[in-house]
C-alpha cells in the first residue's frame, strides 16, 4: 500500500507540473533556455517562491481527493481529474456515507480492492439519471428541432453524449417515432463505464413508475398513452420500450475525456454531460463535439458558448436565451 501511495503521489506531481507548464505557456511567450536561466538567476524571488500548482491541496481531505481521482485514472483509465472539484467532493462524500467509510483514503482502499465499490463510485460520479420527459421545455425545443436537423440527411444520427440513462434515450426514441423520423434515424447513447452500459441495456420500469411518468409525458406535449410505446412482462409488473424502438438505439461505452471522435452526427445532445466539467476539460470536449458535428447540425449545451471561445464563430444560436446552436462554419 505504501508503494502504491508513493506512485500515485509521483503521478499526481507529474500531472500538476504538466498542467502548470500548459497554463504558463498559454499565457505568455516562452523564453529560450538560456534567457530563462538568466531570468531565473537575476530574480531574487526565483530561489524562494515555488510555482503555484493548479490543484494544490490545502488540506488532508483535498490531498486524499486528488489521490483518489489519480487512482481511478491510473488503475482503471477513468479520468475525473478535470471535473469541478466542488461537485466531485460532494458526490464523494455521499459515497463515503453510503459505504460507511470515515475518510476518502478509506474509500480509495475500498474502491481499489472491491469491484462493487468501484462501480458504485463511477455511478456516483456520473451524470444524474434522467426520468422520461422530465424537462418539458427541453422536449418542446426538441420537437421543433428534430425535423429541421434530420430531414435532410440520408441516415440521420443523434448522439446522447454521456447519456443520463435508459429513460433519456427512450424519450428521444419516442419523440422520433412521433415525428415520423424513427425508422431512419440512428441514436447513439454513450456512457462512461461497462457497468452503466449493462444497466442501460437491461433497464425496465415498474408499472407504477410508468403511470407516474404519464404526467410528464402529457405536460411535455405528448398525446395518448405512454404505455402504448412499451411492452409489459407476463406478470404485469414491469415495462420495457418496444423492441423496434429499442433497436434504434446503439449503446456503447465511451469516455468523453480521452476518446476521439467516432462518427458524424446531425445532432449532439450534451446539456446533461457538461456541467461537471472544469474549464480546461470543457474546452477539450467542446472541440470533440465540433469534430463530430455535421454542417448545419445542432449542438445542445448546458450554457451559452463564451464569446472568446474560438469555436463560437462556428455556431449560430437557434433559440433566444437557449444554448441550442446550429453549425454554420
ZARO-840200 format. One record per residue (C-alpha): x, y, z; residue in one letter; residue number from 1. Coordinates in Angstrom, 2 decimals. Layout:
REM residues N
(node (X; Y; Z); A; NUM),
...
REM end
This chain:
REM residues 329
(node (0.00; 0.00; 0.00); X; 1),
(node (2.91; 2.37; 0.78); X; 2),
(node (4.42; 1.84; -2.67); X; 3),
(node (1.04; 2.43; -4.31); X; 4),
(node (0.59; 5.74; -2.48); X; 5),
(node (4.12; 6.78; -3.44); X; 6),
(node (3.47; 6.04; -7.13); X; 7),
(node (0.15; 7.89; -7.01); X; 8),
(node (1.77; 10.94; -5.42); X; 9),
(node (4.51; 10.89; -8.05); X; 10),
(node (1.94; 10.67; -10.85); X; 11),
(node (-0.05; 13.48; -9.27); X; 12),
(node (3.05; 15.72; -9.12); X; 13),
(node (3.81; 14.97; -12.78); X; 14),
(node (0.24; 15.80; -13.78); X; 15),
(node (0.27; 19.07; -11.87); X; 16),
(node (3.62; 20.08; -13.36); X; 17),
(node (2.34; 19.33; -16.87); X; 18),
(node (-0.78; 21.41; -16.24); X; 19),
(node (1.36; 24.25; -14.88); X; 20),
(node (3.56; 24.19; -17.98); X; 21),
(node (0.50; 24.26; -20.22); X; 22),
(node (-1.06; 27.16; -18.34); X; 23),
(node (2.19; 29.13; -18.30); X; 24),
(node (2.83; 28.52; -21.99); X; 25),
(node (-0.68; 29.67; -22.92); X; 26),
(node (-0.38; 32.96; -21.14); X; 27),
(node (2.99; 34.31; -22.34); X; 28),
(node (5.69; 33.75; -24.94); X; 29),
(node (8.16; 31.07; -23.90); X; 30),
(node (11.76; 32.17; -23.27); X; 31),
(node (14.71; 30.40; -24.87); X; 32),
(node (16.52; 28.11; -22.37); X; 33),
(node (19.45; 30.50; -21.90); X; 34),
(node (17.21; 33.51; -21.41); X; 35),
(node (15.10; 31.57; -18.95); X; 36),
(node (18.20; 30.66; -16.95); X; 37),
(node (19.36; 34.29; -16.89); X; 38),
(node (15.92; 35.46; -15.83); X; 39),
(node (15.90; 32.93; -13.00); X; 40),
(node (19.35; 33.90; -11.82); X; 41),
(node (18.53; 37.60; -11.78); X; 42),
(node (15.23; 37.19; -9.95); X; 43),
(node (15.60; 37.42; -6.15); X; 44),
(node (12.36; 35.55; -5.63); X; 45),
(node (13.18; 32.72; -8.01); X; 46),
(node (15.01; 30.63; -5.43); X; 47),
(node (12.48; 31.14; -2.65); X; 48),
(node (8.98; 31.22; -4.17); X; 49),
(node (7.76; 27.87; -5.55); X; 50),
(node (5.42; 27.92; -8.57); X; 51),
(node (1.68; 27.72; -7.88); X; 52),
(node (0.03; 24.40; -8.65); X; 53),
(node (-3.33; 24.18; -10.32); X; 54),
(node (-4.91; 21.80; -7.82); X; 55),
(node (-2.56; 22.43; -4.90); X; 56),
(node (-4.19; 20.63; -1.95); X; 57),
(node (-4.70; 22.88; 1.07); X; 58),
(node (-5.91; 20.15; 3.43); X; 59),
(node (-5.54; 16.45; 4.03); X; 60),
(node (-9.01; 15.84; 2.58); X; 61),
(node (-8.13; 17.70; -0.62); X; 62),
(node (-4.94; 15.64; -0.98); X; 63),
(node (-6.96; 12.47; -0.43); X; 64),
(node (-9.41; 13.57; -3.13); X; 65),
(node (-6.59; 14.21; -5.62); X; 66),
(node (-5.10; 10.79; -4.87); X; 67),
(node (-8.50; 9.09; -5.30); X; 68),
(node (-9.01; 10.68; -8.73); X; 69),
(node (-5.44; 9.81; -9.72); X; 70),
(node (-6.02; 6.21; -8.59); X; 71),
(node (-9.16; 5.94; -10.74); X; 72),
(node (-7.18; 7.16; -13.73); X; 73),
(node (-4.01; 5.11; -13.14); X; 74),
(node (-5.76; 1.85; -12.26); X; 75),
(node (-8.92; 1.97; -14.39); X; 76),
(node (-8.47; 4.67; -17.04); X; 77),
(node (-11.41; 6.85; -15.94); X; 78),
(node (-10.23; 10.45; -15.77); X; 79),
(node (-12.22; 12.70; -13.41); X; 80),
(node (-9.25; 14.94; -12.65); X; 81),
(node (-10.59; 17.75; -14.83); X; 82),
(node (-14.05; 17.80; -13.21); X; 83),
(node (-15.31; 20.62; -11.00); X; 84),
(node (-13.80; 19.88; -7.58); X; 85),
(node (-16.76; 21.09; -5.52); X; 86),
(node (-19.15; 18.79; -7.38); X; 87),
(node (-16.78; 15.83; -7.19); X; 88),
(node (-16.21; 16.40; -3.46); X; 89),
(node (-19.97; 16.46; -2.80); X; 90),
(node (-20.52; 13.20; -4.68); X; 91),
(node (-17.55; 11.53; -2.98); X; 92),
(node (-18.86; 12.48; 0.46); X; 93),
(node (-22.23; 10.96; -0.38); X; 94),
(node (-20.47; 7.78; -1.45); X; 95),
(node (-18.45; 7.75; 1.79); X; 96),
(node (-21.69; 7.85; 3.76); X; 97),
(node (-23.25; 5.11; 1.62); X; 98),
(node (-20.24; 2.79; 2.04); X; 99),
(node (-19.59; 3.77; 5.68); X; 100),
(node (-16.00; 4.87; 5.07); X; 101),
(node (-14.75; 7.55; 7.50); X; 102),
(node (-12.17; 9.11; 5.14); X; 103),
(node (-11.54; 9.46; 1.43); X; 104),
(node (-8.42; 7.33; 1.89); X; 105),
(node (-10.58; 4.53; 3.30); X; 106),
(node (-12.94; 4.93; 0.33); X; 107),
(node (-9.96; 4.73; -2.04); X; 108),
(node (-8.78; 1.48; -0.47); X; 109),
(node (-12.26; 0.01; -0.84); X; 110),
(node (-12.59; 1.18; -4.45); X; 111),
(node (-9.20; -0.27; -5.40); X; 112),
(node (-9.96; -3.71; -3.95); X; 113),
(node (-13.75; -4.11; -4.20); X; 114),
(node (-15.27; -4.11; -7.73); X; 115),
(node (-18.75; -3.37; -6.34); X; 116),
(node (-17.46; -0.25; -4.55); X; 117),
(node (-15.56; 0.81; -7.66); X; 118),
(node (-18.68; 0.55; -9.86); X; 119),
(node (-20.74; 2.37; -7.23); X; 120),
(node (-18.27; 5.27; -7.20); X; 121),
(node (-18.24; 5.53; -11.02); X; 122),
(node (-22.03; 5.66; -10.97); X; 123),
(node (-22.00; 8.32; -8.26); X; 124),
(node (-19.53; 10.49; -10.22); X; 125),
(node (-21.54; 10.13; -13.42); X; 126),
(node (-24.39; 12.27; -14.74); X; 127),
(node (-27.51; 12.23; -12.57); X; 128),
(node (-30.04; 9.80; -14.12); X; 129),
(node (-32.92; 11.28; -16.10); X; 130),
(node (-36.61; 10.47; -15.90); X; 131),
(node (-38.64; 10.20; -19.07); X; 132),
(node (-39.97; 13.54; -20.35); X; 133),
(node (-38.66; 15.22; -17.18); X; 134),
(node (-37.90; 18.59; -18.81); X; 135),
(node (-40.95; 19.94; -20.66); X; 136),
(node (-39.10; 22.94; -22.12); X; 137),
(node (-36.30; 20.74; -23.49); X; 138),
(node (-38.85; 18.38; -25.05); X; 139),
(node (-40.68; 21.29; -26.68); X; 140),
(node (-37.42; 22.54; -28.26); X; 141),
(node (-36.59; 19.02; -29.41); X; 142),
(node (-39.97; 18.65; -31.10); X; 143),
(node (-39.32; 21.89; -33.02); X; 144),
(node (-35.74; 20.96; -33.93); X; 145),
(node (-35.70; 17.29; -34.88); X; 146),
(node (-37.28; 17.72; -38.30); X; 147),
(node (-35.11; 20.73; -39.20); X; 148),
(node (-31.90; 18.90; -38.26); X; 149),
(node (-32.62; 15.42; -39.51); X; 150),
(node (-34.85; 15.52; -42.60); X; 151),
(node (-32.03; 16.46; -44.99); X; 152),
(node (-29.68; 13.62; -44.02); X; 153),
(node (-29.78; 10.23; -45.72); X; 154),
(node (-29.07; 8.45; -42.43); X; 155),
(node (-29.59; 10.95; -39.59); X; 156),
(node (-27.62; 10.33; -36.40); X; 157),
(node (-28.20; 11.76; -32.93); X; 158),
(node (-25.59; 11.44; -30.16); X; 159),
(node (-26.62; 11.41; -26.50); X; 160),
(node (-23.18; 12.19; -25.04); X; 161),
(node (-22.75; 10.81; -21.51); X; 162),
(node (-26.36; 9.64; -21.71); X; 163),
(node (-28.26; 10.06; -18.45); X; 164),
(node (-29.60; 6.52; -18.50); X; 165),
(node (-32.10; 4.47; -20.47); X; 166),
(node (-35.01; 6.82; -19.83); X; 167),
(node (-33.29; 9.71; -21.64); X; 168),
(node (-32.66; 7.51; -24.69); X; 169),
(node (-36.20; 6.11; -24.58); X; 170),
(node (-37.62; 9.63; -24.52); X; 171),
(node (-35.71; 10.52; -27.68); X; 172),
(node (-36.76; 7.29; -29.44); X; 173),
(node (-40.44; 8.03; -28.72); X; 174),
(node (-40.11; 11.64; -29.92); X; 175),
(node (-38.52; 10.49; -33.17); X; 176),
(node (-41.32; 7.98; -33.68); X; 177),
(node (-43.94; 10.68; -33.16); X; 178),
(node (-42.19; 12.99; -35.64); X; 179),
(node (-42.07; 10.21; -38.29); X; 180),
(node (-38.29; 10.17; -38.09); X; 181),
(node (-37.81; 6.99; -36.10); X; 182),
(node (-37.33; 4.32; -38.79); X; 183),
(node (-34.36; 6.03; -40.46); X; 184),
(node (-32.67; 7.78; -37.52); X; 185),
(node (-29.85; 6.21; -35.52); X; 186),
(node (-29.49; 7.09; -31.85); X; 187),
(node (-26.04; 6.68; -30.29); X; 188),
(node (-26.19; 6.65; -26.50); X; 189),
(node (-22.76; 6.55; -24.86); X; 190),
(node (-21.96; 6.01; -21.19); X; 191),
(node (-18.71; 6.11; -19.24); X; 192),
(node (-18.38; 2.54; -17.92); X; 193),
(node (-19.25; -1.06; -18.70); X; 194),
(node (-21.41; -1.26; -15.56); X; 195),
(node (-23.50; 1.73; -16.70); X; 196),
(node (-23.75; 0.17; -20.15); X; 197),
(node (-25.06; -3.11; -18.74); X; 198),
(node (-27.55; -1.23; -16.59); X; 199),
(node (-28.91; 0.70; -19.60); X; 200),
(node (-29.23; -2.43; -21.74); X; 201),
(node (-31.15; -4.30; -19.03); X; 202),
(node (-33.37; -1.38; -17.98); X; 203),
(node (-37.09; -1.70; -17.37); X; 204),
(node (-39.69; 0.26; -15.42); X; 205),
(node (-42.11; -0.85; -12.70); X; 206),
(node (-45.68; -0.34; -13.86); X; 207),
(node (-46.35; 2.09; -11.01); X; 208),
(node (-43.49; 4.30; -12.24); X; 209),
(node (-44.82; 4.24; -15.80); X; 210),
(node (-48.16; 5.55; -14.56); X; 211),
(node (-46.36; 8.42; -12.79); X; 212),
(node (-44.40; 9.27; -15.96); X; 213),
(node (-47.64; 9.66; -17.91); X; 214),
(node (-47.98; 13.08; -16.24); X; 215),
(node (-44.54; 14.16; -17.53); X; 216),
(node (-45.49; 12.91; -20.97); X; 217),
(node (-48.69; 14.98; -21.15); X; 218),
(node (-47.01; 18.13; -19.77); X; 219),
(node (-44.36; 17.91; -22.47); X; 220),
(node (-46.92; 17.80; -25.28); X; 221),
(node (-47.45; 14.05; -25.58); X; 222),
(node (-50.73; 12.73; -26.93); X; 223),
(node (-52.35; 9.45; -25.97); X; 224),
(node (-50.90; 6.88; -23.59); X; 225),
(node (-47.21; 6.49; -22.86); X; 226),
(node (-47.72; 2.80; -22.22); X; 227),
(node (-48.51; 2.29; -25.91); X; 228),
(node (-44.75; 2.54; -26.53); X; 229),
(node (-43.95; -0.25; -24.07); X; 230),
(node (-44.31; -3.98; -23.74); X; 231),
(node (-45.31; -5.44; -20.36); X; 232),
(node (-43.93; -8.65; -18.90); X; 233),
(node (-46.13; -11.70; -18.32); X; 234),
(node (-46.60; -10.86; -14.65); X; 235),
(node (-47.81; -7.35; -15.50); X; 236),
(node (-45.23; -5.80; -13.16); X; 237),
(node (-42.58; -4.24; -15.42); X; 238),
(node (-42.46; -2.49; -18.78); X; 239),
(node (-39.72; -2.15; -21.42); X; 240),
(node (-39.58; 0.02; -24.53); X; 241),
(node (-40.98; -1.76; -27.60); X; 242),
(node (-38.32; -3.84; -29.40); X; 243),
(node (-38.47; -1.89; -32.69); X; 244),
(node (-37.80; 1.35; -30.74); X; 245),
(node (-35.02; -0.19; -28.63); X; 246),
(node (-33.41; -1.45; -31.83); X; 247),
(node (-32.83; 2.12; -32.99); X; 248),
(node (-30.59; 2.88; -30.01); X; 249),
(node (-26.93; 1.91; -30.23); X; 250),
(node (-25.45; 1.77; -26.72); X; 251),
(node (-21.68; 1.97; -26.23); X; 252),
(node (-19.06; 2.58; -23.56); X; 253),
(node (-17.24; 5.80; -24.43); X; 254),
(node (-15.05; 8.21; -22.47); X; 255),
(node (-15.60; 11.88; -23.33); X; 256),
(node (-12.37; 12.81; -21.55); X; 257),
(node (-9.98; 10.56; -23.50); X; 258),
(node (-11.67; 9.12; -26.61); X; 259),
(node (-11.63; 10.59; -30.13); X; 260),
(node (-14.50; 11.42; -32.46); X; 261),
(node (-16.13; 8.22; -33.74); X; 262),
(node (-18.83; 9.38; -36.19); X; 263),
(node (-20.56; 12.37; -37.77); X; 264),
(node (-23.85; 13.50; -36.23); X; 265),
(node (-26.69; 15.78; -37.23); X; 266),
(node (-27.48; 16.48; -33.56); X; 267),
(node (-25.46; 16.20; -30.36); X; 268),
(node (-27.33; 16.45; -27.05); X; 269),
(node (-24.83; 17.28; -24.29); X; 270),
(node (-26.68; 19.55; -21.85); X; 271),
(node (-26.58; 16.97; -19.05); X; 272),
(node (-22.97; 15.93; -19.63); X; 273),
(node (-21.13; 19.26; -19.42); X; 274),
(node (-21.97; 20.91; -16.05); X; 275),
(node (-19.48; 18.79; -14.06); X; 276),
(node (-16.51; 19.66; -16.29); X; 277),
(node (-13.82; 22.14; -15.31); X; 278),
(node (-12.84; 24.88; -17.78); X; 279),
(node (-9.93; 23.06; -19.45); X; 280),
(node (-11.83; 19.78; -19.81); X; 281),
(node (-14.89; 21.63; -21.10); X; 282),
(node (-12.80; 23.19; -23.89); X; 283),
(node (-11.44; 19.76; -24.84); X; 284),
(node (-14.92; 18.19; -25.01); X; 285),
(node (-16.37; 21.10; -27.00); X; 286),
(node (-13.60; 20.57; -29.57); X; 287),
(node (-14.57; 16.89; -29.68); X; 288),
(node (-18.20; 17.83; -30.37); X; 289),
(node (-17.08; 20.28; -33.05); X; 290),
(node (-15.11; 17.48; -34.74); X; 291),
(node (-18.20; 15.25; -34.61); X; 292),
(node (-20.97; 17.59; -35.79); X; 293),
(node (-22.10; 17.74; -39.42); X; 294),
(node (-22.51; 21.01; -41.30); X; 295),
(node (-25.84; 22.59; -40.29); X; 296),
(node (-26.03; 20.13; -37.40); X; 297),
(node (-27.36; 21.15; -33.99); X; 298),
(node (-25.38; 21.21; -30.74); X; 299),
(node (-27.32; 21.38; -27.45); X; 300),
(node (-25.29; 22.64; -24.47); X; 301),
(node (-25.90; 23.41; -20.81); X; 302),
(node (-24.97; 27.12; -21.13); X; 303),
(node (-24.02; 29.55; -23.91); X; 304),
(node (-20.64; 29.43; -25.60); X; 305),
(node (-18.20; 32.01; -24.29); X; 306),
(node (-17.76; 34.96; -26.66); X; 307),
(node (-13.99; 34.48; -26.66); X; 308),
(node (-14.22; 30.75; -27.42); X; 309),
(node (-12.61; 30.15; -30.86); X; 310),
(node (-15.45; 27.73; -31.65); X; 311),
(node (-18.12; 30.40; -31.17); X; 312),
(node (-17.60; 31.55; -34.77); X; 313),
(node (-18.68; 28.11; -35.98); X; 314),
(node (-22.15; 28.39; -34.50); X; 315),
(node (-25.33; 30.44; -34.58); X; 316),
(node (-27.77; 30.42; -31.66); X; 317),
(node (-31.10; 28.91; -32.73); X; 318),
(node (-33.42; 29.94; -29.89); X; 319),
(node (-33.16; 33.20; -27.88); X; 320),
(node (-31.75; 32.70; -24.39); X; 321),
(node (-31.22; 28.96; -25.01); X; 322),
(node (-27.81; 27.28; -25.57); X; 323),
(node (-29.01; 25.48; -28.71); X; 324),
(node (-26.69; 26.08; -31.68); X; 325),
(node (-26.64; 25.40; -35.41); X; 326),
(node (-23.27; 24.84; -37.03); X; 327),
(node (-22.63; 27.41; -39.74); X; 328),
(node (-18.90; 27.00; -40.44); X; 329),
REM end
